[in-house]
């Protein structure tokens, strides 16, 4: 064997793999999409994290809520320690002056703001607000008011027999737990039957409990058993106020009921006078005059701005009025209303008179008391010897210095009782005291 060996070699040729354009395109697109997604994610991450990173890097830039602090002295050195007694006193004075000025400025600003608020409300708005309140007051008063209808059978030679009706406003004046008592001015129009209409529309028929023929005032007693629960819930007695106040003239009043002669009407005005009197037998009633236009057939009552009844509108008072709506003061009527509501007998004396005031006493020297201007024929007063010109000064042991005091005394008496009346009678230039024993009878 030949020492030389033969070696074989494998020759390989590396060829480049052919480019797959399809795959290359897919990879390129994928790379671009991933780059975009990464970029969007990076942007969002930056936007979300930027405030947090900024807060960590620059904490002083974050705004904080703050309130003005008081000017306090530094702890190391107190200002008071650097001031003398004089400077401290001056500082205290300056501080007090500053407080006063601050209070004045605050008061000034408050006044200016209040003035601006008032200026913002126009005169028409203020005017409307006033009458809105008055209307609400009148509406509230309806629960004290009723309508009384008087029916009367009439005869006419052309029409034959027919029924005449007249309506007027009544006032619920009392409640004794068994009955409601209604006061109304019949205005001389007495009927054969009466219907009372309450503000919820319910109607009951009643007869007069008692009537005062001088004033025309009558009282009806309505048993509660005749009224439904809803009706009782919307009716209540009126509050009777005071008509004897010295400052009555000039005060605003509301007329409710039928002041215009029409049921459920209202009117507003002021009291113009309270010095006139309605002079009747055994009674003098103060008349309240108003600037409200008076109407024939007016009825109802006058109330003040607290809702208290201060006067009852009477036709007899209206007849003596110069033109404005007139009412009888409630203070003088309370005793009469009590007598009528309790169905008690009243006495008949038979005199008319005027009160001798302090001014008349000082100017003319006429003694204080009730000056008799008229004595009715056949009356207990005439039978006891009382004359025109006599001045009644006592009833029993009670001093009489006004007609109201005489009325009060008469309301305490009963028919068929004897009482001593002391009077002064002029004889020449002087007045001599005399007594008269009066046997009172029942009212006509």
C-alpha positions as a Markdown table, in Angstrom:
| # | Residue | x | y | z |
|---|---|---|---|---|
| 1 | Unk | 0.0 | 0.0 | 0.0 |
| 2 | Unk | 1.2 | 3.2 | -1.0 |
| 3 | Unk | 2.3 | 5.3 | 2.0 |
| 4 | Unk | 0.5 | 8.2 | 0.5 |
| 5 | Unk | -3.1 | 8.2 | 1.4 |
| 6 | Unk | -5.8 | 9.8 | -0.5 |
| 7 | Unk | -8.1 | 12.3 | 1.4 |
| 8 | Unk | -11.5 | 13.3 | 0.2 |
| 9 | Unk | -13.0 | 16.8 | 0.8 |
| 10 | Unk | -16.6 | 17.8 | 0.8 |
| 11 | Unk | -17.1 | 21.0 | -0.8 |
| 12 | Unk | -20.3 | 22.9 | 0.3 |
| 13 | Unk | -21.5 | 26.1 | -1.2 |
| 14 | Unk | -23.6 | 28.4 | 1.1 |
| 15 | Unk | -26.3 | 30.0 | -0.7 |
| 16 | Unk | -28.3 | 33.0 | 0.6 |
| 17 | Unk | -31.8 | 32.2 | 1.6 |
| 18 | Unk | -34.1 | 33.9 | -0.7 |
| 19 | Unk | -36.0 | 36.9 | 0.8 |
| 20 | Unk | -39.6 | 36.3 | 1.6 |
| 21 | Unk | -41.1 | 39.6 | 0.9 |
| 22 | Unk | -44.5 | 38.7 | 2.3 |
| 23 | Unk | -43.1 | 37.9 | 5.8 |
| 24 | Unk | -40.8 | 40.9 | 5.7 |
| 25 | Unk | -43.8 | 43.1 | 5.1 |
| 26 | Unk | -45.8 | 41.6 | 8.0 |
| 27 | Unk | -42.9 | 42.0 | 10.4 |
| 28 | Unk | -42.4 | 45.6 | 9.3 |
| 29 | Unk | -46.1 | 46.4 | 9.9 |
| 30 | Unk | -46.1 | 44.6 | 13.2 |
| 31 | Unk | -43.0 | 46.6 | 14.3 |
| 32 | Unk | -44.6 | 49.9 | 13.4 |
| 33 | Unk | -47.9 | 49.0 | 15.2 |
| 34 | Unk | -46.0 | 48.0 | 18.3 |
| 35 | Unk | -44.0 | 51.2 | 18.1 |
| 36 | Unk | -47.2 | 53.2 | 17.9 |
| 37 | Unk | -48.9 | 51.3 | 20.7 |
| 38 | Unk | -45.8 | 51.8 | 22.9 |
| 39 | Unk | -45.7 | 55.5 | 22.1 |
| 40 | Unk | -49.3 | 55.9 | 23.0 |
| 41 | Unk | -48.9 | 54.0 | 26.2 |
| 42 | Unk | -45.8 | 56.0 | 27.0 |
| 43 | Unk | -47.7 | 59.3 | 26.4 |
| 44 | Unk | -50.6 | 58.2 | 28.6 |
| 45 | Unk | -48.2 | 57.0 | 31.3 |
| 46 | Unk | -46.4 | 60.3 | 31.2 |
| 47 | Unk | -49.6 | 62.4 | 31.4 |
| 48 | Unk | -50.9 | 60.4 | 34.3 |
| 49 | Unk | -47.6 | 60.3 | 36.2 |
| 50 | Unk | -46.5 | 63.9 | 35.5 |
| 51 | Unk | -48.5 | 65.5 | 38.3 |
| 52 | Unk | -47.2 | 62.9 | 40.8 |
| 53 | Unk | -43.6 | 63.2 | 39.6 |
| 54 | Unk | -44.0 | 67.0 | 39.5 |
| 55 | Unk | -45.4 | 67.0 | 43.1 |
| 56 | Unk | -42.4 | 64.9 | 44.2 |
| 57 | Unk | -39.9 | 67.1 | 42.4 |
| 58 | Unk | -41.5 | 70.5 | 43.0 |
| 59 | Unk | -43.8 | 70.2 | 46.1 |
| 60 | Unk | -43.9 | 74.0 | 46.5 |
| 61 | Unk | -46.0 | 74.5 | 43.3 |
| 62 | Unk | -49.0 | 72.6 | 44.7 |
| 63 | Unk | -51.6 | 75.3 | 45.7 |
| 64 | Unk | -52.9 | 75.1 | 49.3 |
| 65 | Unk | -56.0 | 76.5 | 50.9 |
| 66 | Unk | -55.1 | 79.2 | 53.3 |
| 67 | Unk | -56.8 | 81.7 | 55.6 |
| 68 | Unk | -55.5 | 85.0 | 56.8 |
| 69 | Unk | -53.7 | 84.6 | 60.0 |
| 70 | Unk | -53.8 | 87.0 | 62.9 |
| 71 | Unk | -50.7 | 89.1 | 63.4 |
| 72 | Unk | -49.1 | 87.2 | 66.3 |
| 73 | Unk | -45.8 | 88.3 | 67.8 |
| 74 | Unk | -42.8 | 86.1 | 67.1 |
| 75 | Unk | -42.0 | 83.7 | 69.9 |
| 76 | Unk | -38.4 | 84.7 | 70.2 |
| 77 | Unk | -39.1 | 88.4 | 70.9 |
| 78 | Unk | -42.5 | 89.7 | 72.1 |
| 79 | Unk | -43.5 | 93.2 | 70.9 |
| 80 | Unk | -44.9 | 94.0 | 74.3 |
| 81 | Unk | -41.4 | 93.5 | 75.7 |
| 82 | Unk | -40.1 | 96.1 | 73.4 |
| 83 | Unk | -42.8 | 98.7 | 74.2 |
| 84 | Unk | -42.9 | 101.2 | 77.1 |
| 85 | Unk | -46.0 | 101.7 | 79.2 |
| 86 | Unk | -46.8 | 104.9 | 77.4 |
| 87 | Unk | -46.5 | 103.2 | 74.0 |
| 88 | Unk | -48.5 | 100.3 | 75.2 |
| 89 | Unk | -51.3 | 102.6 | 76.4 |
| 90 | Unk | -51.2 | 104.4 | 73.0 |
| 91 | Unk | -51.3 | 101.1 | 71.2 |
| 92 | Unk | -54.4 | 100.0 | 73.3 |
| 93 | Unk | -56.1 | 103.3 | 72.4 |
| 94 | Unk | -55.3 | 102.8 | 68.8 |
| 95 | Unk | -56.6 | 99.2 | 68.9 |
| 96 | Unk | -59.8 | 100.4 | 70.5 |
| 97 | Unk | -60.2 | 103.1 | 67.9 |
| 98 | Unk | -59.6 | 100.6 | 65.2 |
| 99 | Unk | -62.3 | 98.4 | 66.6 |
| 100 | Unk | -64.7 | 101.3 | 66.8 |
| 101 | Unk | -63.9 | 102.3 | 63.2 |
| 102 | Unk | -64.4 | 98.7 | 62.1 |
| 103 | Unk | -67.8 | 98.5 | 63.8 |
| 104 | Unk | -68.8 | 101.9 | 62.2 |
| 105 | Unk | -67.7 | 100.6 | 58.8 |
| 106 | Unk | -69.7 | 97.4 | 59.2 |
| 107 | Unk | -72.8 | 99.3 | 60.3 |
| 108 | Unk | -72.4 | 101.6 | 57.4 |
| 109 | Unk | -72.1 | 98.7 | 54.9 |
| 110 | Unk | -75.1 | 97.0 | 56.5 |
| 111 | Unk | -77.2 | 100.2 | 56.2 |
| 112 | Unk | -76.1 | 100.6 | 52.6 |
| 113 | Unk | -77.0 | 97.0 | 51.8 |
| 114 | Unk | -80.4 | 97.4 | 53.5 |
| 115 | Unk | -81.0 | 100.6 | 51.6 |
| 116 | Unk | -80.1 | 98.9 | 48.3 |
| 117 | Unk | -82.5 | 96.1 | 49.1 |
| 118 | Unk | -85.3 | 98.5 | 49.8 |
| 119 | Unk | -84.5 | 100.4 | 46.6 |
| 120 | Unk | -84.7 | 97.2 | 44.6 |
| 121 | Unk | -88.3 | 96.8 | 45.7 |
| 122 | Unk | -90.4 | 99.1 | 43.6 |
| 123 | Unk | -93.2 | 101.2 | 45.1 |
| 124 | Unk | -95.8 | 99.1 | 43.3 |
| 125 | Unk | -94.3 | 95.9 | 44.9 |
| 126 | Unk | -94.5 | 97.4 | 48.3 |
| 127 | Unk | -98.1 | 98.6 | 47.7 |
| 128 | Unk | -99.1 | 95.1 | 46.5 |
| 129 | Unk | -97.5 | 93.4 | 49.5 |
| 130 | Unk | -99.5 | 95.6 | 51.9 |
| 131 | Unk | -102.8 | 94.8 | 50.3 |
| 132 | Unk | -101.9 | 91.1 | 50.0 |
| 133 | Unk | -101.4 | 91.0 | 53.8 |
| 134 | Unk | -104.7 | 92.9 | 54.3 |
| 135 | Unk | -106.5 | 90.4 | 52.1 |
| 136 | Unk | -105.1 | 87.5 | 54.0 |
| 137 | Unk | -106.2 | 89.1 | 57.3 |
| 138 | Unk | -109.8 | 89.5 | 55.9 |
| 139 | Unk | -109.7 | 85.9 | 54.6 |
| 140 | Unk | -108.8 | 84.7 | 58.1 |
| 141 | Unk | -111.7 | 86.6 | 59.5 |
| 142 | Unk | -114.2 | 84.6 | 57.5 |
| 143 | Unk | -114.2 | 81.8 | 60.1 |
| 144 | Unk | -115.9 | 84.3 | 62.5 |
| 145 | Unk | -118.6 | 85.4 | 60.0 |
| 146 | Unk | -121.9 | 84.0 | 58.8 |
| 147 | Unk | -124.7 | 85.2 | 56.5 |
| 148 | Unk | -128.2 | 85.6 | 58.1 |
| 149 | Unk | -131.2 | 85.4 | 55.7 |
| 150 | Unk | -134.5 | 86.9 | 56.9 |
| 151 | Unk | -137.6 | 85.6 | 55.2 |
| 152 | Unk | -141.0 | 87.2 | 55.4 |
| 153 | Unk | -144.3 | 86.4 | 53.8 |
| 154 | Unk | -145.6 | 89.4 | 52.0 |
| 155 | Unk | -149.0 | 90.2 | 50.3 |
| 156 | Unk | -149.4 | 92.3 | 47.2 |
| 157 | Unk | -152.7 | 93.0 | 45.5 |
| 158 | Unk | -151.1 | 92.4 | 42.0 |
| 159 | Unk | -148.6 | 89.6 | 42.8 |
| 160 | Unk | -150.6 | 88.0 | 45.6 |
| 161 | Unk | -148.6 | 86.2 | 48.3 |
| 162 | Unk | -144.8 | 86.1 | 48.0 |
| 163 | Unk | -141.7 | 85.7 | 50.2 |
| 164 | Unk | -139.3 | 88.5 | 50.7 |
| 165 | Unk | -135.7 | 87.8 | 51.7 |
| 166 | Unk | -133.0 | 90.1 | 53.0 |
| 167 | Unk | -129.5 | 89.0 | 53.9 |
| 168 | Unk | -126.9 | 90.6 | 56.2 |
| 169 | Unk | -123.7 | 89.5 | 57.8 |
| 170 | Unk | -123.5 | 88.1 | 61.3 |
| 171 | Unk | -120.6 | 87.6 | 63.7 |
| 172 | Unk | -120.0 | 84.5 | 65.8 |
| 173 | Unk | -119.3 | 86.1 | 69.2 |
| 174 | Unk | -119.4 | 83.3 | 71.7 |
| 175 | Unk | -119.2 | 79.5 | 72.3 |
| 176 | Unk | -120.6 | 78.0 | 75.5 |
| 177 | Unk | -119.6 | 74.4 | 74.4 |
| 178 | Unk | -123.3 | 73.7 | 73.7 |
| 179 | Unk | -124.1 | 76.5 | 71.2 |
| 180 | Unk | -122.6 | 79.1 | 69.0 |
| 181 | Unk | -124.0 | 82.6 | 69.4 |
| 182 | Unk | -124.4 | 84.8 | 66.3 |
| 183 | Unk | -124.8 | 88.6 | 66.6 |
| 184 | Unk | -126.5 | 90.3 | 63.6 |
| 185 | Unk | -128.0 | 93.7 | 62.9 |
| 186 | Unk | -131.5 | 93.0 | 61.6 |
| 187 | Unk | -131.8 | 96.7 | 60.4 |
| 188 | Unk | -135.5 | 96.7 | 61.3 |
| 189 | Unk | -136.2 | 93.8 | 58.8 |
| 190 | Unk | -137.6 | 91.2 | 61.1 |
| 191 | Unk | -138.8 | 88.1 | 59.4 |
| 192 | Unk | -141.0 | 85.1 | 60.2 |
| 193 | Unk | -138.0 | 82.7 | 59.8 |
| 194 | Unk | -134.2 | 83.0 | 59.7 |
| 195 | Unk | -131.5 | 80.9 | 58.0 |
| 196 | Unk | -127.9 | 81.0 | 59.0 |
| 197 | Unk | -125.3 | 80.2 | 56.3 |
| 198 | Unk | -121.8 | 79.2 | 57.4 |
| 199 | Unk | -118.7 | 79.8 | 55.3 |
| 200 | Unk | -118.6 | 76.2 | 54.2 |
| 201 | Unk | -122.1 | 76.5 | 52.7 |
| 202 | Unk | -124.0 | 74.6 | 55.4 |
| 203 | Unk | -127.4 | 76.1 | 56.3 |
| 204 | Unk | -129.4 | 75.9 | 59.6 |
| 205 | Unk | -132.7 | 77.5 | 60.5 |
| 206 | Unk | -132.9 | 79.3 | 63.8 |
| 207 | Unk | -135.1 | 81.7 | 65.8 |
| 208 | Unk | -134.0 | 84.8 | 67.5 |
| 209 | Unk | -132.8 | 84.2 | 71.1 |
| 210 | Unk | -133.2 | 87.9 | 72.1 |
| 211 | Unk | -133.2 | 91.2 | 70.3 |
| 212 | Unk | -132.5 | 94.8 | 71.3 |
| 213 | Unk | -135.1 | 96.9 | 69.5 |
| 214 | Unk | -133.2 | 100.2 | 69.9 |
| 215 | Unk | -130.1 | 99.1 | 68.0 |
| 216 | Unk | -131.7 | 96.3 | 66.0 |
| 217 | Unk | -129.1 | 93.9 | 67.2 |
| 218 | Unk | -130.2 | 90.3 | 67.7 |
| 219 | Unk | -128.5 | 87.1 | 68.9 |
| 220 | Unk | -129.1 | 83.6 | 67.5 |
| 221 | Unk | -128.2 | 80.5 | 69.5 |
| 222 | Unk | -127.1 | 77.7 | 67.1 |
| 223 | Unk | -126.9 | 74.3 | 68.9 |
| 224 | Unk | -123.6 | 72.5 | 67.9 |
| 225 | Unk | -125.6 | 69.3 | 67.5 |
| 226 | Unk | -127.1 | 70.8 | 64.3 |
| 227 | Unk | -123.7 | 71.4 | 62.8 |
| 228 | Unk | -121.5 | 68.8 | 61.1 |
| 229 | Unk | -117.9 | 68.2 | 62.2 |
| 230 | Unk | -116.4 | 69.9 | 59.1 |
| 231 | Unk | -118.6 | 73.0 | 59.7 |
| 232 | Unk | -117.5 | 73.2 | 63.4 |
| 233 | Unk | -113.9 | 72.9 | 62.3 |
| 234 | Unk | -114.1 | 76.0 | 60.1 |
| 235 | Unk | -116.0 | 78.3 | 62.5 |
| 236 | Unk | -114.9 | 80.0 | 65.7 |
| 237 | Unk | -115.9 | 83.0 | 67.8 |
| 238 | Unk | -114.3 | 86.3 | 66.9 |
| 239 | Unk | -112.0 | 88.1 | 69.4 |
| 240 | Unk | -113.7 | 91.2 | 70.7 |
| 241 | Unk | -111.1 | 94.0 | 71.1 |
| 242 | Unk | -111.1 | 97.4 | 72.7 |
| 243 | Unk | -112.7 | 100.5 | 71.1 |
| 244 | Unk | -112.0 | 102.8 | 74.0 |
| 245 | Unk | -108.3 | 103.3 | 73.3 |
| 246 | Unk | -107.3 | 106.9 | 73.1 |
| 247 | Unk | -105.2 | 106.4 | 70.0 |
| 248 | Unk | -108.0 | 104.9 | 67.9 |
| 249 | Unk | -108.2 | 107.8 | 65.4 |
| 250 | Unk | -105.8 | 107.4 | 62.5 |
| 251 | Unk | -105.4 | 103.6 | 62.9 |
| 252 | Unk | -106.0 | 101.4 | 59.8 |
| 253 | Unk | -109.0 | 99.1 | 59.9 |
| 254 | Unk | -110.6 | 96.4 | 57.6 |
| 255 | Unk | -114.3 | 96.2 | 57.1 |
| 256 | Unk | -115.5 | 92.6 | 56.6 |
| 257 | Unk | -118.8 | 90.9 | 56.1 |
| 258 | Unk | -121.0 | 93.1 | 53.9 |
| 259 | Unk | -119.6 | 96.6 | 54.2 |
| 260 | Unk | -120.4 | 97.4 | 50.6 |
| 261 | Unk | -124.0 | 96.1 | 51.0 |
| 262 | Unk | -122.9 | 92.9 | 49.2 |
| 263 | Unk | -122.2 | 89.6 | 51.0 |
| 264 | Unk | -118.6 | 88.6 | 51.4 |
| 265 | Unk | -117.2 | 92.1 | 50.5 |
| 266 | Unk | -114.2 | 93.8 | 52.2 |
| 267 | Unk | -113.0 | 97.4 | 52.4 |
| 268 | Unk | -109.9 | 99.1 | 53.8 |
| 269 | Unk | -109.5 | 102.5 | 55.5 |
| 270 | Unk | -108.6 | 104.4 | 58.6 |
| 271 | Unk | -110.6 | 105.6 | 61.6 |
| 272 | Unk | -111.4 | 109.3 | 61.1 |
| 273 | Unk | -113.3 | 110.0 | 64.3 |
| 274 | Unk | -114.5 | 108.4 | 67.5 |
| 275 | Unk | -116.0 | 111.4 | 69.2 |
| 276 | Unk | -119.6 | 111.0 | 67.9 |
| 277 | Unk | -122.2 | 109.2 | 70.0 |
| 278 | Unk | -125.5 | 107.4 | 69.2 |
| 279 | Unk | -127.8 | 108.6 | 71.9 |
| 280 | Unk | -130.6 | 106.1 | 72.8 |
| 281 | Unk | -132.8 | 105.6 | 75.7 |
| 282 | Unk | -130.8 | 104.3 | 78.7 |
| 283 | Unk | -127.7 | 103.9 | 76.4 |
| 284 | Unk | -125.1 | 106.0 | 74.6 |
| 285 | Unk | -122.9 | 104.2 | 72.1 |
| 286 | Unk | -119.6 | 105.5 | 70.7 |
| 287 | Unk | -119.6 | 105.7 | 66.9 |
| 288 | Unk | -116.4 | 104.8 | 65.0 |
| 289 | Unk | -116.3 | 106.8 | 61.7 |
| 290 | Unk | -114.0 | 105.7 | 58.9 |
| 291 | Unk | -113.0 | 107.1 | 55.5 |
| 292 | Unk | -114.5 | 103.9 | 53.8 |
| 293 | Unk | -117.5 | 104.8 | 51.6 |
| 294 | Unk | -120.8 | 104.0 | 53.4 |
| 295 | Unk | -123.5 | 101.9 | 51.7 |
| 296 | Unk | -127.2 | 101.4 | 52.4 |
| 297 | Unk | -127.6 | 98.0 | 53.9 |
| 298 | Unk | -124.0 | 97.6 | 55.0 |
| 299 | Unk | -123.4 | 95.1 | 57.8 |
| 300 | Unk | -120.5 | 93.2 | 59.3 |
| 301 | Unk | -117.7 | 94.5 | 61.5 |
| 302 | Unk | -114.5 | 96.5 | 61.7 |
| 303 | Unk | -111.3 | 94.8 | 62.7 |
| 304 | Unk | -107.9 | 96.1 | 63.5 |
| 305 | Unk | -104.6 | 94.8 | 62.1 |
| 306 | Unk | -104.5 | 92.2 | 64.9 |
| 307 | Unk | -107.8 | 90.7 | 63.7 |
| 308 | Unk | -109.7 | 92.0 | 66.8 |
| 309 | Unk | -113.3 | 93.2 | 66.3 |
| 310 | Unk | -113.4 | 96.9 | 67.4 |
| 311 | Unk | -116.8 | 97.8 | 66.0 |
| 312 | Unk | -120.1 | 96.4 | 64.7 |
| 313 | Unk | -121.5 | 98.0 | 61.5 |
| 314 | Unk | -125.1 | 99.1 | 62.4 |
| 315 | Unk | -127.6 | 100.7 | 60.1 |
| 316 | Unk | -128.7 | 103.0 | 63.0 |
| 317 | Unk | -125.1 | 104.3 | 63.2 |
| 318 | Unk | -124.9 | 104.6 | 59.4 |
| 319 | Unk | -128.0 | 106.8 | 59.5 |
| 320 | Unk | -126.1 | 109.3 | 61.7 |
| 321 | Unk | -122.9 | 109.2 | 59.7 |
| 322 | Unk | -121.8 | 112.1 | 57.5 |
| 323 | Unk | -121.0 | 109.7 | 54.7 |
| 324 | Unk | -118.3 | 107.3 | 55.7 |
| 325 | Unk | -118.9 | 103.8 | 56.9 |
| 326 | Unk | -119.8 | 103.9 | 60.6 |
| 327 | Unk | -119.8 | 101.2 | 63.4 |
| 328 | Unk | -120.7 | 101.1 | 67.1 |
| 329 | Unk | -117.6 | 100.6 | 69.3 |
| 330 | Unk | -117.4 | 97.1 | 70.6 |
| 331 | Unk | -116.5 | 98.2 | 74.2 |
| 332 | Unk | -119.9 | 99.8 | 74.8 |
| 333 | Unk | -121.7 | 96.7 | 73.2 |
| 334 | Unk | -120.1 | 93.9 | 75.3 |
| 335 | Unk | -122.5 | 94.2 | 78.2 |
| 336 | Unk | -125.5 | 94.2 | 75.8 |
| 337 | Unk | -124.1 | 91.2 | 73.8 |
| 338 | Unk | -123.7 | 89.3 | 77.1 |
| 339 | Unk | -127.3 | 90.0 | 78.2 |
| 340 | Unk | -128.7 | 89.0 | 74.8 |
| 341 | Unk | -126.6 | 85.8 | 74.6 |
| 342 | Unk | -127.6 | 84.7 | 78.1 |
| 343 | Unk | -131.2 | 85.5 | 77.4 |
| 344 | Unk | -131.4 | 87.7 | 80.5 |
| 345 | Unk | -134.0 | 90.4 | 81.1 |
| 346 | Unk | -132.9 | 94.0 | 80.9 |
| 347 | Unk | -134.3 | 96.9 | 82.9 |
| 348 | Unk | -136.0 | 100.0 | 81.5 |
| 349 | Unk | -135.1 | 103.3 | 83.1 |
| 350 | Unk | -136.4 | 105.8 | 80.5 |
| 351 | Unk | -133.8 | 108.6 | 80.2 |
| 352 | Unk | -131.6 | 110.1 | 77.6 |
| 353 | Unk | -128.6 | 112.2 | 78.5 |
| 354 | Unk | -125.1 | 113.4 | 77.9 |
| 355 | Unk | -121.9 | 113.1 | 79.9 |
| 356 | Unk | -120.6 | 116.2 | 81.7 |
| 357 | Unk | -116.9 | 116.1 | 80.8 |
| 358 | Unk | -114.0 | 117.6 | 82.8 |
| 359 | Unk | -113.7 | 120.4 | 80.3 |
| 360 | Unk | -117.4 | 121.4 | 80.7 |
| 361 | Unk | -117.1 | 121.1 | 84.4 |
| 362 | Unk | -114.1 | 123.5 | 84.4 |
| 363 | Unk | -115.5 | 126.0 | 81.9 |
| 364 | Unk | -119.2 | 126.1 | 83.0 |
| 365 | Unk | -119.0 | 124.9 | 86.6 |
| 366 | Unk | -121.6 | 122.1 | 85.9 |
| 367 | Unk | -121.0 | 119.1 | 88.2 |
| 368 | Unk | -119.6 | 115.9 | 86.8 |
| 369 | Unk | -122.2 | 113.2 | 86.0 |
| 370 | Unk | -124.9 | 112.4 | 83.4 |
| 371 | Unk | -127.0 | 115.4 | 82.4 |
| 372 | Unk | -130.6 | 114.3 | 81.7 |
| 373 | Unk | -131.8 | 115.7 | 78.3 |
| 374 | Unk | -135.0 | 113.7 | 78.0 |
| 375 | Unk | -137.4 | 111.7 | 80.2 |
| 376 | Unk | -139.8 | 109.4 | 78.5 |
| 377 | Unk | -143.4 | 109.7 | 79.5 |
| 378 | Unk | -144.6 | 107.0 | 81.8 |
| 379 | Unk | -141.1 | 105.7 | 82.4 |
| 380 | Unk | -139.8 | 104.5 | 85.8 |
| 381 | Unk | -137.6 | 107.7 | 85.8 |
| 382 | Unk | -140.6 | 110.0 | 85.3 |
| 383 | Unk | -142.6 | 108.2 | 88.0 |
| 384 | Unk | -139.6 | 108.6 | 90.4 |
| 385 | Unk | -139.7 | 112.4 | 89.8 |
| 386 | Unk | -136.5 | 112.7 | 87.7 |
| 387 | Unk | -136.6 | 115.8 | 85.4 |
| 388 | Unk | -134.8 | 117.2 | 82.4 |
| 389 | Unk | -131.8 | 119.1 | 83.6 |
| 390 | Unk | -131.1 | 116.8 | 86.6 |
| 391 | Unk | -127.5 | 115.5 | 86.9 |
| 392 | Unk | -127.3 | 111.8 | 87.9 |
| 393 | Unk | -124.2 | 111.4 | 90.1 |
| 394 | Unk | -124.8 | 108.1 | 91.9 |
| 395 | Unk | -126.6 | 104.8 | 91.6 |
| 396 | Unk | -126.9 | 103.3 | 95.0 |
| 397 | Unk | -123.3 | 103.6 | 96.3 |
| 398 | Unk | -121.7 | 103.6 | 92.9 |
| 399 | Unk | -120.5 | 107.0 | 91.6 |
| 400 | Unk | -121.7 | 107.9 | 88.1 |
| 401 | Unk | -119.4 | 110.3 | 86.2 |
| 402 | Unk | -120.2 | 109.0 | 82.6 |
| 403 | Unk | -123.1 | 107.5 | 80.7 |
| 404 | Unk | -121.1 | 104.3 | 80.3 |
| 405 | Unk | -121.0 | 104.0 | 84.1 |
| 406 | Unk | -124.8 | 104.5 | 84.2 |
| 407 | Unk | -125.2 | 101.8 | 81.5 |
| 408 | Unk | -123.0 | 99.4 | 83.5 |
| 409 | Unk | -125.1 | 100.0 | 86.6 |
| 410 | Unk | -128.4 | 99.4 | 84.7 |
| 411 | Unk | -127.1 | 96.1 | 83.3 |
| 412 | Unk | -126.5 | 94.8 | 86.9 |
| 413 | Unk | -130.2 | 95.4 | 87.8 |
| 414 | Unk | -133.2 | 93.2 | 87.3 |
| 415 | Unk | -136.8 | 94.2 | 86.6 |
| 416 | Unk | -139.1 | 94.9 | 89.5 |
| 417 | Unk | -136.1 | 96.0 | 91.7 |
| 418 | Unk | -136.0 | 99.3 | 93.5 |
| 419 | Unk | -132.8 | 101.3 | 93.5 |
| 420 | Unk | -131.9 | 104.8 | 94.8 |
| 421 | Unk | -130.6 | 107.3 | 92.3 |
| 422 | Unk | -128.8 | 110.3 | 93.6 |
| 423 | Unk | -128.9 | 113.5 | 91.5 |
| 424 | Unk | -128.1 | 117.2 | 91.5 |
| 425 | Unk | -130.9 | 119.6 | 90.7 |
| 426 | Unk | -130.2 | 123.3 | 90.0 |
| 427 | Unk | -132.0 | 125.7 | 92.2 |
| 428 | Unk | -131.0 | 129.3 | 91.5 |
| 429 | Unk | -127.2 | 129.5 | 91.3 |
| 430 | Unk | -126.5 | 126.3 | 93.0 |
| 431 | Unk | -127.1 | 122.5 | 92.7 |
| 432 | Unk | -128.8 | 120.7 | 95.5 |
| 433 | Unk | -128.6 | 116.9 | 95.9 |
| 434 | Unk | -131.8 | 114.9 | 95.9 |
| 435 | Unk | -132.6 | 111.2 | 95.8 |
| 436 | Unk | -135.1 | 109.3 | 93.7 |
| 437 | Unk | -136.3 | 105.7 | 94.4 |
| 438 | Unk | -136.8 | 104.1 | 91.0 |
| 439 | Unk | -138.8 | 100.9 | 90.5 |
| 440 | Unk | -137.2 | 99.5 | 87.3 |
| 441 | Unk | -139.4 | 97.5 | 84.9 |
| 442 | Unk | -138.4 | 95.2 | 82.1 |
| 443 | Unk | -137.3 | 96.6 | 78.8 |
| 444 | Unk | -140.0 | 97.2 | 76.2 |
